Every structure is written in structure tokens, then in C-alpha cells.
Amino acid sequence: MCVTCAENAKTYRERKREKELMAKLVEIVNDRNAIVEGLDEDRLREEEEDEQLPAVDDELR
């Protein structure tokens, strides 16, 4: 595969493979973004729970 070749110098097979690899890269980046987003949601939820903890503790006393 010729990464630095001009587009018109690439074979059909090279262009097809490049397109497949780019699609896979986009899929991986999207998966990573979903994971990071989920971790952020978990972190925010934990922060909210930590803020509510003193109030719950006071109610139990």
C-alpha cells in the first residue's frame, strides 16, 4: 500500500483497502468516544452521590 502516493497513482485495491482501514479507524474512534462518555457520566454520578452522602448520613442519625 502506498500511503504517500498521489490518489491517481493508487490501484483500485489500494484505494479499497485504504477506505476499509479508514472506516475501521472511525469505528474505533467512535467506540472510544462512547467509552469516555460513559466514564464521564459515571464520574458525574459519583460526584452527585458524594455530595448527597452527608445529607443521608444526617437523616440516619
PQR file of N, CA, C, O and H, with PARSE charges and radii, in Angstrom:
ATOM      1  N   MET A   1       0.850  -1.174   0.000 -0.4000 1.5000
ATOM      2  CA  MET A   1       0.000   0.000   0.000 -0.0000 2.0000
ATOM      3  C   MET A   1       0.894   1.233   0.000  0.5500 1.7000
ATOM      4  O   MET A   1       1.902   1.288   0.704 -0.5500 1.4000
ATOM      5  N   CYS A   2       0.518   2.187  -0.775 -0.4000 1.5000
ATOM      6  CA  CYS A   2       1.316   3.403  -0.923 -0.0000 2.0000
ATOM      7  C   CYS A   2       0.580   4.571  -0.262  0.5500 1.7000
ATOM      8  O   CYS A   2      -0.319   5.167  -0.856 -0.5500 1.4000
ATOM      9  H   CYS A   2      -0.301   2.142  -1.347  0.4000 1.0000
ATOM     10  N   VAL A   3       0.969   4.884   0.958 -0.4000 1.5000
ATOM     11  CA  VAL A   3       0.300   5.934   1.719 -0.0000 2.0000
ATOM     12  C   VAL A   3       0.613   7.314   1.164  0.5500 1.7000
ATOM     13  O   VAL A   3      -0.240   8.201   1.180 -0.5500 1.4000
ATOM     14  H   VAL A   3       1.699   4.400   1.440  0.4000 1.0000
ATOM     15  N   THR A   4       1.827   7.497   0.677 -0.4000 1.5000
ATOM     16  CA  THR A   4       2.242   8.819   0.212 -0.0000 2.0000
ATOM     17  C   THR A   4       2.014   9.029  -1.282  0.5500 1.7000
ATOM     18  O   THR A   4       2.299  10.107  -1.804 -0.5500 1.4000
ATOM     19  H   THR A   4       2.520   6.777   0.664  0.4000 1.0000
ATOM     20  N   CYS A   5       1.508   8.018  -1.972 -0.4000 1.5000
ATOM     21  CA  CYS A   5       1.266   8.132  -3.419 -0.0000 2.0000
ATOM     22  C   CYS A   5       0.104   9.080  -3.695  0.5500 1.7000
ATOM     23  O   CYS A   5      -0.795   9.244  -2.870 -0.5500 1.4000
ATOM     24  H   CYS A   5       1.277   7.142  -1.549  0.4000 1.0000
ATOM     25  N   ALA A   6       0.142   9.687  -4.851 -0.4000 1.5000
ATOM     26  CA  ALA A   6      -0.983  10.504  -5.289 -0.0000 2.0000
ATOM     27  C   ALA A   6      -2.185   9.590  -5.494  0.5500 1.7000
ATOM     28  O   ALA A   6      -2.034   8.416  -5.833 -0.5500 1.4000
ATOM     29  H   ALA A   6       0.872   9.553  -5.521  0.4000 1.0000
ATOM     30  N   GLU A   7      -3.368  10.133  -5.288 -0.4000 1.5000
ATOM     31  CA  GLU A   7      -4.591   9.330  -5.383 -0.0000 2.0000
ATOM     32  C   GLU A   7      -4.707   8.626  -6.732  0.5500 1.7000
ATOM     33  O   GLU A   7      -5.125   7.469  -6.788 -0.5500 1.4000
ATOM     34  H   GLU A   7      -3.491  11.087  -5.013  0.4000 1.0000
ATOM     35  N   ASN A   8      -4.346   9.298  -7.806 -0.4000 1.5000
ATOM     36  CA  ASN A   8      -4.470   8.690  -9.137 -0.0000 2.0000
ATOM     37  C   ASN A   8      -3.409   7.621  -9.399  0.5500 1.7000
ATOM     38  O   ASN A   8      -3.511   6.875 -10.373 -0.5500 1.4000
ATOM     39  H   ASN A   8      -4.007  10.238  -7.761  0.4000 1.0000
ATOM     40  N   ALA A   9      -2.390   7.539  -8.537 -0.4000 1.5000
ATOM     41  CA  ALA A   9      -1.356   6.516  -8.706 -0.0000 2.0000
ATOM     42  C   ALA A   9      -1.690   5.230  -7.949  0.5500 1.7000
ATOM     43  O   ALA A   9      -1.020   4.211  -8.122 -0.5500 1.4000
ATOM     44  H   ALA A   9      -2.307   8.145  -7.745  0.4000 1.0000
ATOM     45  N   LYS A  10      -2.722   5.281  -7.113 -0.4000 1.5000
ATOM     46  CA  LYS A  10      -3.105   4.109  -6.331 -0.0000 2.0000
ATOM     47  C   LYS A  10      -3.957   3.168  -7.173  0.5500 1.7000
ATOM     48  O   LYS A  10      -4.736   3.594  -8.026 -0.5500 1.4000
ATOM     49  H   LYS A  10      -3.266   6.108  -6.972  0.4000 1.0000
ATOM     50  N   THR A  11      -3.787   1.897  -6.911 -0.4000 1.5000
ATOM     51  CA  THR A  11      -4.609   0.904  -7.605 -0.0000 2.0000
ATOM     52  C   THR A  11      -5.984   0.852  -6.951  0.5500 1.7000
ATOM     53  O   THR A  11      -6.189   1.369  -5.853 -0.5500 1.4000
ATOM     54  H   THR A  11      -3.153   1.551  -6.218  0.4000 1.0000
ATOM     55  N   TYR A  12      -6.910   0.223  -7.644 -0.4000 1.5000
ATOM     56  CA  TYR A  12      -8.257   0.041  -7.099 -0.0000 2.0000
ATOM     57  C   TYR A  12      -8.176  -0.680  -5.757  0.5500 1.7000
ATOM     58  O   TYR A  12      -8.856  -0.312  -4.800 -0.5500 1.4000
ATOM     59  H   TYR A  12      -6.743  -0.197  -8.536  0.4000 1.0000
ATOM     60  N   ARG A  13      -7.344  -1.699  -5.703 -0.4000 1.5000
ATOM     61  CA  ARG A  13      -7.185  -2.493  -4.486 -0.0000 2.0000
ATOM     62  C   ARG A  13      -6.640  -1.642  -3.335  0.5500 1.7000
ATOM     63  O   ARG A  13      -7.093  -1.775  -2.198 -0.5500 1.4000
ATOM     64  H   ARG A  13      -6.792  -1.998  -6.481  0.4000 1.0000
ATOM     65  N   GLU A  14      -5.677  -0.775  -3.624 -0.4000 1.5000
ATOM     66  CA  GLU A  14      -5.119   0.105  -2.596 -0.0000 2.0000
ATOM     67  C   GLU A  14      -6.164   1.096  -2.092  0.5500 1.7000
ATOM     68  O   GLU A  14      -6.269   1.335  -0.889 -0.5500 1.4000
ATOM     69  H   GLU A  14      -5.309  -0.667  -4.548  0.4000 1.0000
ATOM     70  N   ARG A  15      -6.936   1.672  -3.013 -0.4000 1.5000
ATOM     71  CA  ARG A  15      -7.982   2.619  -2.607 -0.0000 2.0000
ATOM     72  C   ARG A  15      -9.046   1.924  -1.763  0.5500 1.7000
ATOM     73  O   ARG A  15      -9.530   2.476  -0.775 -0.5500 1.4000
ATOM     74  H   ARG A  15      -6.851   1.478  -3.991  0.4000 1.0000
ATOM     75  N   LYS A  16      -9.405   0.703  -2.169 -0.4000 1.5000
ATOM     76  CA  LYS A  16     -10.408  -0.060  -1.425 -0.0000 2.0000
ATOM     77  C   LYS A  16      -9.900  -0.368  -0.017  0.5500 1.7000
ATOM     78  O   LYS A  16     -10.634  -0.199   0.957 -0.5500 1.4000
ATOM     79  H   LYS A  16      -9.012   0.255  -2.972  0.4000 1.0000
ATOM     80  N   ARG A  17      -8.667  -0.811   0.094 -0.4000 1.5000
ATOM     81  CA  ARG A  17      -8.079  -1.137   1.399 -0.0000 2.0000
ATOM     82  C   ARG A  17      -7.975   0.109   2.276  0.5500 1.7000
ATOM     83  O   ARG A  17      -8.241   0.060   3.477 -0.5500 1.4000
ATOM     84  H   ARG A  17      -8.071  -0.949  -0.697  0.4000 1.0000
ATOM     85  N   GLU A  18      -7.587   1.216   1.665 -0.4000 1.5000
ATOM     86  CA  GLU A  18      -7.489   2.469   2.409 -0.0000 2.0000
ATOM     87  C   GLU A  18      -8.856   2.872   2.957  0.5500 1.7000
ATOM     88  O   GLU A  18      -8.966   3.325   4.097 -0.5500 1.4000
ATOM     89  H   GLU A  18      -7.370   1.256   0.690  0.4000 1.0000
ATOM     90  N   LYS A  19      -9.882   2.707   2.151 -0.4000 1.5000
ATOM     91  CA  LYS A  19     -11.247   3.038   2.576 -0.0000 2.0000
ATOM     92  C   LYS A  19     -11.688   2.125   3.723  0.5500 1.7000
ATOM     93  O   LYS A  19     -12.317   2.585   4.676 -0.5500 1.4000
ATOM     94  H   LYS A  19      -9.793   2.339   1.226  0.4000 1.0000
ATOM     95  N   GLU A  20     -11.361   0.840   3.632 -0.4000 1.5000
ATOM     96  CA  GLU A  20     -11.697  -0.109   4.698 -0.0000 2.0000
ATOM     97  C   GLU A  20     -10.994   0.264   6.003  0.5500 1.7000
ATOM     98  O   GLU A  20     -11.599   0.241   7.075 -0.5500 1.4000
ATOM     99  H   GLU A  20     -10.850   0.466   2.858  0.4000 1.0000
ATOM    100  N   LEU A  21      -9.719   0.604   5.897 -0.4000 1.5000
ATOM    101  CA  LEU A  21      -8.959   0.976   7.087 -0.0000 2.0000
ATOM    102  C   LEU A  21      -9.489   2.265   7.711  0.5500 1.7000
ATOM    103  O   LEU A  21      -9.549   2.390   8.934 -0.5500 1.4000
ATOM    104  H   LEU A  21      -9.228   0.622   5.026  0.4000 1.0000
ATOM    105  N   MET A  22      -9.867   3.210   6.875 -0.4000 1.5000
ATOM    106  CA  MET A  22     -10.415   4.466   7.386 -0.0000 2.0000
ATOM    107  C   MET A  22     -11.743   4.215   8.105  0.5500 1.7000
ATOM    108  O   MET A  22     -12.003   4.806   9.153 -0.5500 1.4000
ATOM    109  H   MET A  22      -9.819   3.108   5.882  0.4000 1.0000
ATOM    110  N   ALA A  23     -12.580   3.344   7.545 -0.4000 1.5000
ATOM    111  CA  ALA A  23     -13.852   3.007   8.181 -0.0000 2.0000
ATOM    112  C   ALA A  23     -13.607   2.339   9.538  0.5500 1.7000
ATOM    113  O   ALA A  23     -14.306   2.624  10.510 -0.5500 1.4000
ATOM    114  H   ALA A  23     -12.369   2.864   6.694  0.4000 1.0000
ATOM    115  N   LYS A  24     -12.620   1.459   9.598 -0.4000 1.5000
ATOM    116  CA  LYS A  24     -12.279   0.791  10.858 -0.0000 2.0000
ATOM    117  C   LYS A  24     -11.770   1.799  11.877  0.5500 1.7000
ATOM    118  O   LYS A  24     -12.108   1.715  13.057 -0.5500 1.4000
ATOM    119  H   LYS A  24     -12.052   1.227   8.808  0.4000 1.0000
ATOM    120  N   LEU A  25     -10.964   2.743  11.431 -0.4000 1.5000
ATOM    121  CA  LEU A  25     -10.453   3.782  12.321 -0.0000 2.0000
ATOM    122  C   LEU A  25     -11.600   4.615  12.893  0.5500 1.7000
ATOM    123  O   LEU A  25     -11.623   4.902  14.090 -0.5500 1.4000
ATOM    124  H   LEU A  25     -10.689   2.810  10.472  0.4000 1.0000
ATOM    125  N   VAL A  26     -12.539   4.999  12.052 -0.4000 1.5000
ATOM    126  CA  VAL A  26     -13.692   5.781  12.505 -0.0000 2.0000
ATOM    127  C   VAL A  26     -14.495   4.975  13.530  0.5500 1.7000
ATOM    128  O   VAL A  26     -14.945   5.521  14.537 -0.5500 1.4000
ATOM    129  H   VAL A  26     -12.520   4.767  11.079  0.4000 1.0000
ATOM    130  N   GLU A  27     -14.670   3.690  13.275 -0.4000 1.5000
ATOM    131  CA  GLU A  27     -15.393   2.822  14.208 -0.0000 2.0000
ATOM    132  C   GLU A  27     -14.686   2.773  15.567  0.5500 1.7000
ATOM    133  O   GLU A  27     -15.333   2.864  16.610 -0.5500 1.4000
ATOM    134  H   GLU A  27     -14.304   3.246  12.457  0.4000 1.0000
ATOM    135  N   ILE A  28     -13.376   2.630  15.549 -0.4000 1.5000
ATOM    136  CA  ILE A  28     -12.603   2.568  16.789 -0.0000 2.0000
ATOM    137  C   ILE A  28     -12.694   3.888  17.552  0.5500 1.7000
ATOM    138  O   ILE A  28     -12.861   3.894  18.772 -0.5500 1.4000
ATOM    139  H   ILE A  28     -12.851   2.555  14.702  0.4000 1.0000
ATOM    140  N   VAL A  29     -12.586   4.990  16.844 -0.4000 1.5000
ATOM    141  CA  VAL A  29     -12.678   6.306  17.489 -0.0000 2.0000
ATOM    142  C   VAL A  29     -14.067   6.507  18.091  0.5500 1.7000
ATOM    143  O   VAL A  29     -14.188   7.027  19.200 -0.5500 1.4000
ATOM    144  H   VAL A  29     -12.451   4.986  15.853  0.4000 1.0000
ATOM    145  N   ASN A  30     -15.107   6.104  17.382 -0.4000 1.5000
ATOM    146  CA  ASN A  30     -16.466   6.218  17.914 -0.0000 2.0000
ATOM    147  C   ASN A  30     -16.652   5.353  19.155  0.5500 1.7000
ATOM    148  O   ASN A  30     -17.285   5.781  20.120 -0.5500 1.4000
ATOM    149  H   ASN A  30     -15.009   5.681  16.481  0.4000 1.0000
ATOM    150  N   ASP A  31     -16.104   4.136  19.136 -0.4000 1.5000
ATOM    151  CA  ASP A  31     -16.176   3.260  20.308 -0.0000 2.0000
ATOM    152  C   ASP A  31     -15.453   3.887  21.494  0.5500 1.7000
ATOM    153  O   ASP A  31     -15.945   3.854  22.622 -0.5500 1.4000
ATOM    154  H   ASP A  31     -15.589   3.789  18.352  0.4000 1.0000
ATOM    155  N   ARG A  32     -14.289   4.455  21.230 -0.4000 1.5000
ATOM    156  CA  ARG A  32     -13.521   5.108  22.287 -0.0000 2.0000
ATOM    157  C   ARG A  32     -14.298   6.281  22.874  0.5500 1.7000
ATOM    158  O   ARG A  32     -14.333   6.467  24.091 -0.5500 1.4000
ATOM    159  H   ARG A  32     -13.890   4.483  20.313  0.4000 1.0000
ATOM    160  N   ASN A  33     -14.916   7.064  22.005 -0.4000 1.5000
ATOM    161  CA  ASN A  33     -15.701   8.204  22.475 -0.0000 2.0000
ATOM    162  C   ASN A  33     -16.858   7.750  23.357  0.5500 1.7000
ATOM    163  O   ASN A  33     -17.166   8.397  24.358 -0.5500 1.4000
ATOM    164  H   ASN A  33     -14.888   6.913  21.017  0.4000 1.0000
ATOM    165  N   ALA A  34     -17.499   6.646  22.993 -0.4000 1.5000
ATOM    166  CA  ALA A  34     -18.602   6.115  23.798 -0.0000 2.0000
ATOM    167  C   ALA A  34     -18.098   5.682  25.175  0.5500 1.7000
ATOM    168  O   ALA A  34     -18.771   5.905  26.181 -0.5500 1.4000
ATOM    169  H   ALA A  34     -17.249   6.120  22.180  0.4000 1.0000
ATOM    170  N   ILE A  35     -16.931   5.070  25.220 -0.4000 1.5000
ATOM    171  CA  ILE A  35     -16.349   4.644  26.497 -0.0000 2.0000
ATOM    172  C   ILE A  35     -16.028   5.857  27.366  0.5500 1.7000
ATOM    173  O   ILE A  35     -16.357   5.880  28.552 -0.5500 1.4000
ATOM    174  H   ILE A  35     -16.384   4.888  24.403  0.4000 1.0000
ATOM    175  N   VAL A  36     -15.393   6.853  26.781 -0.4000 1.5000
ATOM    176  CA  VAL A  36     -15.036   8.064  27.531 -0.0000 2.0000
ATOM    177  C   VAL A  36     -16.294   8.767  28.032  0.5500 1.7000
ATOM    178  O   VAL A  36     -16.330   9.245  29.166 -0.5500 1.4000
ATOM    179  H   VAL A  36     -15.126   6.834  25.818  0.4000 1.0000
ATOM    180  N   GLU A  37     -17.315   8.832  27.198 -0.4000 1.5000
ATOM    181  CA  GLU A  37     -18.576   9.459  27.595 -0.0000 2.0000
ATOM    182  C   GLU A  37     -19.193   8.711  28.776  0.5500 1.7000
ATOM    183  O   GLU A  37     -19.682   9.330  29.721 -0.5500 1.4000
ATOM    184  H   GLU A  37     -17.286   8.444  26.277  0.4000 1.0000
ATOM    185  N   GLY A  38     -19.170   7.390  28.720 -0.4000 1.5000
ATOM    186  CA  GLY A  38     -19.699   6.582  29.818 -0.0000 2.0000
ATOM    187  C   GLY A  38     -18.922   6.799  31.106  0.5500 1.7000
ATOM    188  O   GLY A  38     -19.512   6.883  32.184 -0.5500 1.4000
ATOM    189  H   GLY A  38     -18.773   6.887  27.952  0.4000 1.0000
ATOM    190  N   LEU A  39     -17.605   6.890  31.000 -0.4000 1.5000
ATOM    191  CA  LEU A  39     -16.782   7.148  32.181 -0.0000 2.0000
ATOM    192  C   LEU A  39     -17.082   8.520  32.775  0.5500 1.7000
ATOM    193  O   LEU A  39     -17.118   8.674  33.996 -0.5500 1.4000
ATOM    194  H   LEU A  39     -17.126   6.822  30.125  0.4000 1.0000
ATOM    195  N   ASP A  40     -17.296   9.510  31.923 -0.4000 1.5000
ATOM    196  CA  ASP A  40     -17.645  10.851  32.402 -0.0000 2.0000
ATOM    197  C   ASP A  40     -18.987  10.834  33.130  0.5500 1.7000
ATOM    198  O   ASP A  40     -19.139  11.466  34.175 -0.5500 1.4000
ATOM    199  H   ASP A  40     -17.267   9.384  30.931  0.4000 1.0000
ATOM    200  N   GLU A  41     -19.957  10.110  32.575 -0.4000 1.5000
ATOM    201  CA  GLU A  41     -21.266  10.002  33.226 -0.0000 2.0000
ATOM    202  C   GLU A  41     -21.129   9.332  34.589  0.5500 1.7000
ATOM    203  O   GLU A  41     -21.742   9.773  35.562 -0.5500 1.4000
ATOM    204  H   GLU A  41     -19.833   9.596  31.726  0.4000 1.0000
ATOM    205  N   ASP A  42     -20.333   8.273  34.666 -0.4000 1.5000
ATOM    206  CA  ASP A  42     -20.097   7.589  35.943 -0.0000 2.0000
ATOM    207  C   ASP A  42     -19.455   8.531  36.950  0.5500 1.7000
ATOM    208  O   ASP A  42     -19.848   8.563  38.116 -0.5500 1.4000
ATOM    209  H   ASP A  42     -19.836   7.915  33.876  0.4000 1.0000
ATOM    210  N   ARG A  43     -18.470   9.296  36.501 -0.4000 1.5000
ATOM    211  CA  ARG A  43     -17.772  10.227  37.390 -0.0000 2.0000
ATOM    212  C   ARG A  43     -18.734  11.279  37.933  0.5500 1.7000
ATOM    213  O   ARG A  43     -18.720  11.581  39.126 -0.5500 1.4000
ATOM    214  H   ARG A  43     -18.150   9.270  35.554  0.4000 1.0000
ATOM    215  N   LEU A  44     -19.571  11.838  37.056 -0.4000 1.5000
ATOM    216  CA  LEU A  44     -20.532  12.852  37.493 -0.0000 2.0000
ATOM    217  C   LEU A  44     -21.547  12.272  38.472  0.5500 1.7000
ATOM    218  O   LEU A  44     -21.911  12.917  39.455 -0.5500 1.4000
ATOM    219  H   LEU A  44     -19.582  11.593  36.086  0.4000 1.0000
ATOM    220  N   ARG A  45     -21.999  11.055  38.200 -0.4000 1.5000
ATOM    221  CA  ARG A  45     -22.958  10.396  39.085 -0.0000 2.0000
ATOM    222  C   ARG A  45     -22.325  10.167  40.466  0.5500 1.7000
ATOM    223  O   ARG A  45     -22.970  10.386  41.492 -0.5500 1.4000
ATOM    224  H   ARG A  45     -21.704  10.530  37.402  0.4000 1.0000
ATOM    225  N   GLU A  46     -21.070   9.730  40.485 -0.4000 1.5000
ATOM    226  CA  GLU A  46     -20.374   9.510  41.752 -0.0000 2.0000
ATOM    227  C   GLU A  46     -20.190  10.816  42.514  0.5500 1.7000
ATOM    228  O   GLU A  46     -20.309  10.839  43.739 -0.5500 1.4000
ATOM    229  H   GLU A  46     -20.546   9.553  39.652  0.4000 1.0000
ATOM    230  N   GLU A  47     -19.901  11.900  41.805 -0.4000 1.5000
ATOM    231  CA  GLU A  47     -19.756  13.205  42.463 -0.0000 2.0000
ATOM    232  C   GLU A  47     -21.077  13.629  43.098  0.5500 1.7000
ATOM    233  O   GLU A  47     -21.092  14.137  44.219 -0.5500 1.4000
ATOM    234  H   GLU A  47     -19.804  11.882  40.810  0.4000 1.0000
ATOM    235  N   GLU A  48     -22.185  13.422  42.386 -0.4000 1.5000
ATOM    236  CA  GLU A  48     -23.503  13.766  42.928 -0.0000 2.0000
ATOM    237  C   GLU A  48     -23.811  12.928  44.164  0.5500 1.7000
ATOM    238  O   GLU A  48     -24.335  13.438  45.154 -0.5500 1.4000
ATOM    239  H   GLU A  48     -22.172  13.010  41.475  0.4000 1.0000
ATOM    240  N   GLU A  49     -23.482  11.639  44.099 -0.4000 1.5000
ATOM    241  CA  GLU A  49     -23.712  10.765  45.248 -0.0000 2.0000
ATOM    242  C   GLU A  49     -22.869  11.206  46.435  0.5500 1.7000
ATOM    243  O   GLU A  49     -23.343  11.194  47.571 -0.5500 1.4000
ATOM    244  H   GLU A  49     -23.057  11.225  43.294  0.4000 1.0000
ATOM    245  N   ASP A  50     -21.630  11.592  46.185 -0.4000 1.5000
ATOM    246  CA  ASP A  50     -20.754  12.058  47.259 -0.0000 2.0000
ATOM    247  C   ASP A  50     -21.298  13.332  47.902  0.5500 1.7000
ATOM    248  O   ASP A  50     -21.166  13.521  49.111 -0.5500 1.4000
ATOM    249  H   ASP A  50     -21.245  11.602  45.262  0.4000 1.0000
ATOM    250  N   GLU A  51     -21.909  14.205  47.101 -0.4000 1.5000
ATOM    251  CA  GLU A  51     -22.489  15.438  47.633 -0.0000 2.0000
ATOM    252  C   GLU A  51     -23.728  15.144  48.474  0.5500 1.7000
ATOM    253  O   GLU A  51     -24.005  15.858  49.438 -0.5500 1.4000
ATOM    254  H   GLU A  51     -22.016  14.051  46.119  0.4000 1.0000
ATOM    255  N   GLN A  52     -24.471  14.104  48.119 -0.4000 1.5000
ATOM    256  CA  GLN A  52     -25.701  13.763  48.838 -0.0000 2.0000
ATOM    257  C   GLN A  52     -25.428  12.938  50.093  0.5500 1.7000
ATOM    258  O   GLN A  52     -26.284  12.851  50.972 -0.5500 1.4000
ATOM    259  H   GLN A  52     -24.246  13.524  47.336  0.4000 1.0000
ATOM    260  N   LEU A  53     -24.269  12.345  50.182 -0.4000 1.5000
ATOM    261  CA  LEU A  53     -23.940  11.453  51.286 -0.0000 2.0000
ATOM    262  C   LEU A  53     -24.068  12.111  52.663  0.5500 1.7000
ATOM    263  O   LEU A  53     -24.639  11.487  53.558 -0.5500 1.4000
ATOM    264  H   LEU A  53     -23.574  12.416  49.467  0.4000 1.0000
ATOM    265  N   PRO A  54     -23.574  13.327  52.885 -0.5600 1.5000
ATOM    266  CA  PRO A  54     -23.728  13.940  54.214  0.2800 2.0000
ATOM    267  C   PRO A  54     -25.196  14.109  54.613  0.5500 1.7000
ATOM    268  O   PRO A  54     -25.533  13.927  55.783 -0.5500 1.4000
ATOM    269  N   ALA A  55     -26.061  14.446  53.683 -0.4000 1.5000
ATOM    270  CA  ALA A  55     -27.479  14.622  53.995 -0.0000 2.0000
ATOM    271  C   ALA A  55     -28.099  13.293  54.408  0.5500 1.7000
ATOM    272  O   ALA A  55     -28.888  13.246  55.352 -0.5500 1.4000
ATOM    273  H   ALA A  55     -25.788  14.594  52.732  0.4000 1.0000
ATOM    274  N   VAL A  56     -27.759  12.236  53.726 -0.4000 1.5000
ATOM    275  CA  VAL A  56     -28.283  10.911  54.064 -0.0000 2.0000
ATOM    276  C   VAL A  56     -27.748  10.485  55.425  0.5500 1.7000
ATOM    277  O   VAL A  56     -28.481   9.913  56.232 -0.5500 1.4000
ATOM    278  H   VAL A  56     -27.119  12.274  52.959  0.4000 1.0000
ATOM    279  N   ASP A  57     -26.490  10.759  55.677 -0.4000 1.5000
ATOM    280  CA  ASP A  57     -25.876  10.414  56.958 -0.0000 2.0000
ATOM    281  C   ASP A  57     -26.578  11.146  58.098  0.5500 1.7000
ATOM    282  O   ASP A  57     -26.826  10.560  59.153 -0.5500 1.4000
ATOM    283  H   ASP A  57     -25.895  11.224  55.022  0.4000 1.0000
ATOM    284  N   ASP A  58     -26.901  12.429  57.891 -0.4000 1.5000
ATOM    285  CA  ASP A  58     -27.609  13.212  58.912 -0.0000 2.0000
ATOM    286  C   ASP A  58     -28.995  12.639  59.176  0.5500 1.7000
ATOM    287  O   ASP A  58     -29.444  12.621  60.322 -0.5500 1.4000
ATOM    288  H   ASP A  58     -26.700  12.904  57.035  0.4000 1.0000
ATOM    289  N   GLU A  59     -29.677  12.175  58.140 -0.4000 1.5000
ATOM    290  CA  GLU A  59     -31.019  11.608  58.301 -0.0000 2.0000
ATOM    291  C   GLU A  59     -30.985  10.325  59.124  0.5500 1.7000
ATOM    292  O   GLU A  59     -31.924  10.034  59.865 -0.5500 1.4000
ATOM    293  H   GLU A  59     -29.312  12.190  57.209  0.4000 1.0000
ATOM    294  N   LEU A  60     -29.924   9.572  58.996 -0.4000 1.5000
ATOM    295  CA  LEU A  60     -29.824   8.300  59.703 -0.0000 2.0000
ATOM    296  C   LEU A  60     -29.486   8.480  61.182  0.5500 1.7000
ATOM    297  O   LEU A  60     -29.660   7.553  61.974 -0.5500 1.4000
ATOM    298  H   LEU A  60     -29.162   9.808  58.394  0.4000 1.0000
ATOM    299  N   ARG A  61     -29.015   9.635  61.549 -0.4000 1.5000
ATOM    300  CA  ARG A  61     -28.638   9.873  62.959 -0.0000 2.0000
ATOM    301  C   ARG A  61     -29.790  10.342  63.767  0.5500 1.7000
ATOM    302  O   ARG A  61     -29.645  10.587  64.965 -0.5500 1.4000
ATOM    303  H   ARG A  61     -28.873  10.387  60.906  0.4000 1.0000
TER
END
